[in-house]
């Protein structure tokens, strides 16, 4: 399989919607610094809290900036997925 076959259908240059899940509790106040993503923290008794960030980012560079910010906050990144636009 060639590299071009492997990446067929993946667009790296334009806007896309993402869902990112991190371990830990992140306040919704961080939304502006994280690309305007919606932030939802969840916790269950006896389990480590998780936070989900979801929304549209302009491009891969903005995604990279969001991930770097989460990393600098020492929040383990559990999942990053591109999701279908809900519009």
ABEGO torsion letter per residue (X at the ends): XBAAAAABGBBAABBBBBBBBBBEBBBAAAAAAAGGBBBBBBBBBGBBBBBBBBEBBABAAAAAAAAAAAAAAGBBBABBBBBBBAX
